[in-house]
């Protein structure tokens, strides 16, 4: 008997196999909607199966909507959760305890009837505890219930598959979900729309905001609205009245709907109102995610790409963000949206991974990574050691305890070899794999990555803020002409520093120049003047970087070697940038890639200046929202008695999000263009002439590096050298994790609109807190230990060269490279 096909297995004879009417016109319409990403691909299944899965998909949303939305019992649940919030900590301990118990006692191996029943009881208790915890946590973080629902949804669906469709594979089951999930999401949103349009008190307006905030027991903030406080009763100047079963707001004399702003910090009200809308959005998102697991039997499947799906959802979420900002939701909206997007991504990953054969997929991924990215594996190992020592320690401790339980109880499902050793077999294999690492290289790379992270993203980022705030304070009373000249000089100096991006320069220009130009030019004139200045500054900086730095240093072999002039990405970028016409790819590379490296590379490649400058002009789309962000930061910081721009806070939120989206979009587009050039124009890229001097230098450098790690392998190092490496690594880990985990205790909270005199007591060193000094001292100690180790290791390489254990060219390269570096340092100092 032949094995049934997927179609025959999914659609047995005698059942209706069409979700939509089987007409040519309807199928064409469905395919058009699928191509436009208006609906997901829908698998043809029987009406019975569709109805059954639809009920499974609807059960969890019904429970959460009834519990957390204003359409049902959301307000009462919020009051109840505030009353019993103290039980949240025991619940967290219970959840952790259940998870640890299941892991340590190998719950996945229980095969007896008692074991299976106990496992089901534990998982049910865990689900109930997580649901209760989401209720209690939502008191302080209203968006947590939405995130919990989004993450639990794929878990719930797989549990339903285990109960009702156990004989079907997970991949087949997930491919069935797109239609039911999409219909469920549409129904939830349609019910919410009907509910909001049925009664004005169900719409989002100041009255609704007050009612939900009052019933959620939010605390009003009268600091910015003292006129909304009744001095006699020390309460708000409004109250909720119920007339004929309808809630309404009663205002005292001199009080109106503007006083709803005292609840701007209460995000509960908006979450209660919008909960069904966001839940329906989550359901529709998962319907699209599951649709990509449908086999591509038709041409429509080949035309749908996950990249288009991702772009569409980015724009949708951005639109939701802007709409909510304009409606005056509150300051916690951005934080809530970030966590919601994270939960959407996690939910999609759980849905897709659950449908795969995890062991086979993991093995294939490892083979592909090893084959394609072997050069980056050492760097990935270094990042694990640098950023994950705490999770690694916890993982090893749990594995040790798990193995101890196995030794004591000796499960029947465990073989004798599994209870040998201190750790489980999986952990022991991972430890053995780590023993084969080149530990000297891993530790050096870890310290390098830590130094780059701390220098670029922490120290420079933090102190640049302080410097720019000092500049803002110093130029406050200067004329527009003087301020423009100073900003031009400072901007050029900052642009010439490789780690400094253009964002803080444009942002500071929006604050300083608008402040100076407002009396003379007005608001719109000051904004246009600042945008023109920022564009001129960018063009001037690009000219200096390309002609003076790039072209003068292009004769340096080590500089060309450092930028990877012979690498495939750089050759592809050269092919794109050297195009005579103003193509989209050329413009996106000049606009989207980092400022300093891109301009310097154009000089190294000896490209013509005028075409490069003209192709850089569209950078104005990046400059405008950043300058506007700086402008609205300044307008929003004006004293209340002088404030003439009450809309500045809302406009600031929109501009921040717009600038972030544009910056990410331009960088992503530039990267995509380079990758596409490497694949689609491979012959042209390979046909570009290689730099023979750099090629020889690469060979020399690889030989020297190989010699270094052969002579200074971990087994051959002395105790002193090992101690230096371990001390350097420990100090760098301490510095990085001090900043990562306790950033607020390392640096004083400082914004661009602050002043050193008022907020730092006139001493810039007050910006550092005690833990900040610990991070800096640890960083310096790591560098000194690494310097001492490198000095000793280079002496060992030279000694090995003299003894004849290595080719003479290794020593020659060392001397040659140091000579070149000396020349470059002299040139930079003279410049």
N, C-alpha and C positions, 0 to 999 in steps of 0.2 A: 504494500500500500504506500502510495506516495505521500510525502509530508505535506500538509496543507500550507498554502501560502499565507502571508500576513493578512491579506484581504479576506481569504476564506476563513481564517481563524477569528478575525475580528467581526465578521459579518456572516454568521451561519445562514444556510438556506432557510427561507420562509420568513425572515425578518426584514422589516423595512430598512433600507440602507442609506436613506437620503435624509439629511437634516433640512435642506431647502428643496423647494419644488424642482423636479428634474426637467427643467426647460432650458433651452439654449440661452435665452435672454437672461434668465436669472443667474445662470452660471457665469455668463460674461460679466454681469454686474458685480457678482461676488468677486471675480478675479480682479476687476478694476479697483474695487474697494480694498482688496488685499495689497495690490501694488502700491496704492496710495497710503498704505499703512493706517487706513481708517478702521479696519477690522483685522483680526488675526486670521491666519490660515486655520480652517475648521475641518477637522477629520470627519468623514462620513461614517456615522455609527447609527445604530437603531434608536428609535424613539424611546424604547424601554431603557436602554443603557444611558441615553442622554438624560432622561428624567431622573434616574437613580443617582447619577453623578451630580446633577444639578442640586438635588436635595443635600448631598454630601457637601457641596461647595457652599450652600446657603446656610447650613446649620451654624457654623462658627461665626459668620458675619451677623446673623440674627442675634446670637448670644451677646456679642460685643456691642452691637448697636443698641440693644435694649439696656445694656449695663452702663455705657459711657456717653451716650448722646442725649441731647436735650429733647429728642423726639420721644423718649421713653422715661427712664429712671436715672438719667445721668446726674441731675442736680441732687437727687436724694442720695445716690451712691457717693457723690463727692462729699456731702455732709457727713455721711456715715463713715467714710474713710478717714476724714479728719478726726473723728471721735476715737477711732480705734487704730490710729496711725502708729501707736507705740508697739503694736504687734509686728511691725515690719521687720525689725531686726531678728526676732526669733524665726520668722519665716525664711529670711535669707540664710540663717544657719541651718535650718531644716533642708532647704534646697541643696546647699553645699554638702550636707551630710548624706542625703539620698544619693547624690551623684558619686561621692567618694565611696559609699558602701557598694554601689553597683559596680564601680571600677575595681575596687580592691578585692571583692569577692567574685569577680568574673560573672556578672549576671547574664552576659550574653551566652555563657556556656551551660546554663541551667537547662536540662532536658527532661527532668522528671515532671510529673503533673504538679506536684507541690511547688517546684521551682518556677514553673511557668506561671502558676497562679500568683506566686509571690512577686515575680517580676512585673506582671500586669498590675498588681496592687501598687507596687512602688512607682511605676510610671504614671498611673492614674493620680496618685498622691502628688507626684511631682508636677503634673499638669495643673492640678487644683492649686498647689502652692504658688506656682508661677502666676496664675491668674489673679490670686489674691494679692500677691506682691505687686503686680502691675496696678491694681486698684490703689494700694497704699502709696506706692511711689508716685503715682499721678498727682498726689496732693502737692508735691513740690515740683514735679516735672510733668506737666499735663500731657505732653506729647508721648510719654512712655507707653501709655495704653495703645496708641496707634502703632508704635514700633513693635510692641509685643504681639499685637494681632498680625502684623505683616510677617513677622518671623515664624509665628506658630502656624500660619496657614499651610505652608507646604508640609510641615510635620503632621498636621491634622489630616491632610489629604492622603499621605502615605499610610497613616494609621487606618483610614477608611479602606484603602486598597488591600491592606493586610486582612481586614475583616470580611469585605464583600467581594473582592476580586483577587483572591490569593493566587489563583491559577494563572493569572495574566502577569506578564513580565512588567517591571516598573516602567520600562521605556514605552511599551504599548499603552499602559495606563496613563502616563503623563501626556502622551500625544492625543488622548481623548479629552483632556481637560480644557483645551483652548476654548471650545464652544461654550460649555457650561460655565466656566469662569467668566467669560466675556458677558454672557447673558445675565449672570448673577450681578456683576458689577453695574451693568446698565440699569437693572431693576432697582438696585440700592440707590443709585444716583437719581433715577426717575422718581422714586418715592420721596427722596429728600427734596427734590425740586417742587413736587406737588405740595409737600408740607410747608415749604417756605412761601409759596405763592398763595396758599389757602388763607393765610391770616397775616396781617401786617406785623403783628407781634412775633411772628416766626422769622421775619427777615432780619438781616444784620443792620441795626441802626442804633443810635445812642440809647434808646429805651431798652432794647434787647440787651445791649451791653451792660446796662445798669442792673437789670433784673437777674441775668445769669451771674454777674459778679457778686451781687448781694446774696443770692441764694447759695452761691459757692463759698460764702463767708470770706471773700477776699478783703484785704485791708486797703482802704483808699489812701492815696498819697495826696495830701493837701499842700505840700511844700511849694509847688508851682502854681497852685490854684487856691490861695487862702480865702478868696471871696466865696468859694463853694462850701465853706465850713460855717455852721451855725454856732456862733460864739456862746449862745445861751446854753444849748444842749450839748455842745462839743461833738455834734454829729453832722453828717452831710445835710445839705439844704434840700434834699429830695427824699422821698420815701415811696415804697411800693404799696399801692392800694388795689384791692380786689373788688370789682363791681360786676355783679351778675356772673361770677365765675371767670371774669376776664381780668388779667393783671394789667395795671397801668401805673405810670409814674406821676406823682404829685409834686410839683415844684413850689417852693416858697417864693416870696416876692424878691425880685432881683436875681433869681436863679433860673437857669435854662439848660438846654441840652448840652451846652459846652462843658458843663460840669461832669459829663460822663468821662472826661479825660482823666479824672482822678483814679480811674481804673485802667489806665494805659498799661501798667505793669502786670495786670491780672490777665494771664493768657488762658486761664481756665474757661472764661466765657466764650472765647472764639473756638476753642477746641470742642466744647460742648455743642456749639452750633454747627460746626463744619465736620464733625466726626464722620457721619455717613458719606459725605462727599469724598473725603480722603480715603476711607475704607473702600469705596467703590473704585477709586483710582488704583489702589493696590491690587484689587481683583483683576482689573483690566490689564495692568502691567504684567501680572503673572500669566494671564491668558496669552499675551504676546510671547512671553518667555517660553511657555510650553509649546507654542506653535512651531518654534524652531526645531523641535525634536520630531516633527512629522517627516517621514521619509520624502525626499524630493522626487516624487514620481512624475510631477508635471513641470512644465516650463515655468509656471508661476513660482514654484519653490526655489528655482535657481535665480530668479530675479530679486528675491527678498534677501537682504543682507543684514546681519546683526548691527553693522555700523549705522545703517539708516535708522534702525529701530532706536539705537542709543541717542543719535542726534535728535530724533523727534522728541524723545522723552526729556532730553535736556532742555529743549525749547519749551516744552509744556510745563515743566517744573519751574523754569525761569518766569514764565508768564503767570503762574500761580503766585510766585513770590512777589512780583511787581504788583499784581492785583491786591494782594493782602496788605502790602506796604501802603498803597494808596488809600486803602480803606481804614488806615490808622489802627492796625491790630495791636501793635506793641513792640517793645524792643527785643523780645525773646524769639521773634519769628525766625531770624536767620539760624539761630542755634537749633530750633525745632526742625527746620527744613533740612539741615545738615544731617541730623539723626534720622529723619524719615528717609532721606535718600540712601543713607547707609543701610538702614533696615530693608529697603527695597532691593538693594544690590545683594545683601546677604540672603534674603528670601529667594531671589532668582538663582543664586549659586546653590542653595540647598535643594531647590527643585530640580536643577539640571544634574548636579552630582548624584542625587538620589536615584536618577534614572539610568546611571551608568554602572558598569562593572568597575568598582573602585580599584580593585587590585590590578586589573588589566590596564585601566586608564592611567594609573600611577606609573606602571612600568613603561608604558609607551611615552608618557611625558618625560620620564627620566632619560630614556634613550634619546629623545628628540633634543632635550636640553644639553645632554652630553655631546651630541653630534654637532649641534649648531652653535652652542654658546660655551664651549669648553674653556675658552680664554677667560670667561667671566665667573667661572665656578669658584676660583680662589677668592675673588672679591666678594661673592655671596657668602662664602664660609666666613670671611672676615666680618661682614656685617652681622652675621648671626652671633659671633663671639662678642662683638661690640655692643649690640643693642638688645640681646636676649639672654644675658647671663642669669637673670632672676627667673624667667620662665623655664630655662634649662635646668636650673637647680631644683625647682619645684617638680619638674617632670622626672628627674632622676630619683628624687625622694619618694614620689608616688610609685615609681617602678620598683624601687627597693622594698617598699611596704607590700606591694602586690605580690612580689616574689616570696616574701616572708609568709604571707597568708597561704600561698600555694604550697609551701613547704610544710606548714602545719597541718593543713586540711587535706592536701593531695587529692584534688578533684579527679574523678574517674576519667574525665575527658582530657586530662593532662598526662602527657607521657613522662617517663622518668627523666628524660633529658631536659624537659622544660622546667624542672625544679632544681636544676644545678646552677650554681653561680649566685651572685648577689642581686642581679637584675633579670628581668624577663628576657626571653630570647630576642624579641624585637629590639629592646633597648641595648642588649649586649651586642647585637649585630651593628647597631648604629654607633656604639662606642668603638668597636673594632674598625669601622669605617673612618671614624675621626682620628684614630691612631695613625692611619696612613697619610694624613694631611701633611703638607709641608709647613710645619708649625712656625718656622722662622718667617716664612713669607706671609702666612696668615696673620701673625701678630703684627708685622710691619704694616701690612695693608689695613689692619684694624686701627692702628694708631694714626695712619694717614687719613682714613675716612673720618675718624673722630676729630682730627685737627681741622679738616675741611668743613665738617658740619659746624663745629663751634666757631670757627673763624667767619664763615660766610653767613650762617643763619642765626647766630646768637650774638657774638661780640660786635661784628660790624653792623648788623641790623639794629641792635639796641643802641649803640653809641652814635650811629648815624642819626637816629631820632633825637638824641640829646643835642648833637651839633646843629641840626636843622632848627630845633626849637630856639637855640641860642641865636641863630641867624635871624629868625623871625622876630625875636625880642629886640635885637640890636637895630634892625631896620625899620622898626615900628614908626619912628618919627622922621624918617628921611623922605626926601622928595622921590617922585616916581623915576626920574632920570638916574639918580644915584643908586637907587635900589635895583634898577634894571642892569646897570653896569656891574654892580656887586654880584647879582644873581648870575650874570653871564660868566664872570670869572669863576665863581664857586661851582657853577654847573659844569663848566669845561673841566675843571680839576676833578670833580667827582666822576664824570664820564670817562676820564682817562684811567680810572682805577678799575681793573678787570672785574672785581667782585660786585661793584655797585651797579645795580640796574637803573633804568630810566624812571621807574615808577616813583620813587621818593623825590626825585628831582622835579618831575612834573607836578606832583602833589604839593610840594613846598612852594613852587611857583604860583599855584592856584591860591595859596593862602597869602603869601607875601605881596605879590604884585596886585592882586585884587584889593587887598587892604590899602595899599599905597595909591592905587588908581581910582578908588571909589569916589573920593571927593571931586576929582577932575573929570573923569570919563563916565561916571555912572556905572551901574552894575553890568549892563550888557556890553558897554564899551570896554570895561575892565576885563571882562571874560574874553572878548575877542582879542584884545591886546595881549593877554596872557597866553592864549592858544597860539597866536602868531609868534610870540617870543619863544615858546617851548619848541615849536617846529624849527625856528631858526637855530636854536641851541642844539637841537638834535642834528641838523644838517652840518653845522660847524664842527661838532664833535666827530661826526662820521668822516668829514674831510680830514681832520687832524689824525684820526686813528688810521685811515687808509693811506694817506700820502706820506705823513711824517713818521708814523710808527711802523705800519705794515710794509711799505715799500723800502724803507731804510733797513729793516730787519730781515728782508726776504733773502739776503745773501747769507744769513746765518744758518748753517746746517742744522744746528741743534734746535733752533726755533721752528724751522720747517718740519723737523722730526717730531717736535713736541705737539704740533697741531695735527699731525698725522696726514701730511700732504699726499701720501701714497695710499691711504686707506680708501676703501670703497665708498663710504659715506662722503668723505671730503672730495673725492673725484666726481661723485654724482652732484654734490653741491657746486663744484666748479663748472660742471657742464650746464647746470641750470643758471648760475649767475653770469656766465659768459655769453648767454644768448643775446643777440643784437636787438631783438624786439622786446617790448615790455610785456612779457608773458605773465600769466597769473602766478606761475610757479616762481619766477624770479622775484616778483613783488612780494609774495608771501614769505619767501626766505629772508628777504631784507627787512621785512616788517616784523615777522614772528620770531626769528632766532635772536638770541641774546645780543645786546648792542655791541660791546667791545669785541668779542671774538669774531663776529660777522664782518665788521668793518676792517679789522686787522687782516683777516683772511682775504678780503678783497684786495688789500694792498700786497699781501704775499703772492697772490695770483697775478698781480700786475694788471688788474682790470681798469678800464677807462673810468675816470671819476664821474664825468657828467652823466652817462647813462645810469650809473649806480645811484647817484644823488636823485635823479628824476624818478627812478623806480622806488626810492625810499620815501618819497613825498606822501604816499597813502598811509604812512605811519600816523597821520593826523587822526585816523579812526581810533587809534590807541590813546593818543594824547588827549582828545576832547573829554571823554568821560573821567579820566584821571584828574585833569585840571578842574572840571566841574566838581569832582569829589572834594578837592582842596578848597574850592570856593564855598561849598555848602558846609564844610567843617568850620570855616571861619564865620560864616553867617549864623550857624547854629550856636557858636560859642559867644555871641554877643550878649551883653548883660540884658536882663529882662526889661529894664526901663528903656533901653535903647533899641530893643529888638523890633525890626519892621518886617521880618521875614519868618512868620510862624510856620510856613510850609517848608523851611529849610531842612528839618529833620527827615521828613518824608522823601524829599528830593535827594537827600544824602544817601538814604538807603537804596533808592533806585540806581543812583550813579555808582555806588560801590558794587552792586551786583552786576551792572552793565560792564564796568571796567574789568571785573574778574572774568566774566564770560568772554569778553573780547580778547583778553590776554591769553586765556586758555585756548580759545578757538584759533587764534593766529599761530601760536606755538605748535598746536596739534596739526594744523594745516601744513605748516612748513616741514615738520617731521614727516608727515605723510607724503609730501611731494618728493622729498629726498629718497624715501623708501621706494616710491613708485618709479622714480628715475632709475634706481639701481636694478629693478626687476624688468621694467618695460624697455629700457634703453641700455641693456647690459652690454651689448656689443660696442656701443659708442663709449660707454664708461671704461670697458676693458681696453679700448683702442687709444685712450689718452696716454701720452708718453709718461713713463715713470721717471721720478727724480732719482737719477743714479747715485748721486752723492748721499741722499737720504737713505736710499736702499743699502748702500755700503755701511752707513752709520747704524742702521737698524741691525744689520748682521753683526757688527762689532758689539753693539749694545746687548744683543741677545746672548752673544758669547760671553760677555763680561757678567751678565746676570746669572747665566747658567753656572759659570765658574764660582760666583759668589755663593750661590745656594748649595753647590756641591761641597765647597770647603767649609761653609758655615751651616751645615745641616744640624738639626737639633741634637742628634746623637754625638756629634763631634765637638759641641760647644763645651766650654769650661763652666764650672759652677758660677763663676762671676758673671760671665756673659748671659747665662740663663737667668740669673737673678736680675740683671739689668733689664732684660726683655720682659720678665714677669712684672717687675716694678713699673716699667713704662706702660704696659698694658693695663695693670690695675689702676694706675693713676688716671689714665685716659678714660677708662670705664667709669671711675668715680666722678670725674669731671662731667662727662656726658650725661650720666644718670642724675647727677645733682641738678643740672639744668632742665633735663627732661621732666623729672618728677616734681621738682620744687622750684619752678621758674618764678613763681610769685614771691618766693622767699629769697631769691637770688638778686632780683632787680626791683627797684621801686617802680610802681606803676607810673608810667610817664608817657604823655601824649604830645603831639606836635604843638598843641596850643598852650602847653604848660611853659613855665619860666623857671630858669635855674635859681633865680633869687627867691622866688616864692615857694617853689615846691621842693627844692634841694638845699635850701638854706644858704645859697650862694656858693656852695662847694660842689663841684661836679662829681667828686668821689663819693658823695652821699648817695649817688645813684646805685651803688653796690651795697647790698646787704651782706651780713656775715657769710651766708652760704655762697653768695656770689664770689667773695674772696676765696673761699674753699675751692670753687670750680676753677678759678684762674690760677691759683697756686698749684693745684693738681695738674692742670694743663701744662704749666711751665716745668714741673717736675718730670712729667712724661717726656717732654721734648728733650730735657737734659739727659735723661737716661737713654733715650734713643740716640742722641748725638754721641754719647760715650760708647754705646754699642757699635754704631756705624764706624766710628773712628778705629776701634779695635778690629772690627771685621775687615775693613779695607786694608789694614796692616797685614792681616792674615792672607788676604788675596795677593798682595804684593809679594809676601814671603813665599807663598805657594808658587807664584810666577818665577821668582828667582831660583827656586829649587828645581824648576823644570817640570813641575807637575801640571802646569797649564801652558798653553801656547803663549808666545811672547806678545802676540797682538792684543791679549787681554790687558796687559800693563800699558801698552801703547794707547789703547782706547781710553783708559782711565786718565792718562796724562792729557790726551787730546781733548776729551770732554771737559776736563777741569780748565784747560786753557781757553776753550771756547766760552765757557761760562764766565771766566774772568773777564774776557773781552766784552761780553754782553753787559755784565754788571758795570764795567767802566763806562760803556756807552750810555746806559740808563742814567748813571749818576751825572754824566756830562749833560745829557739831554734835560 
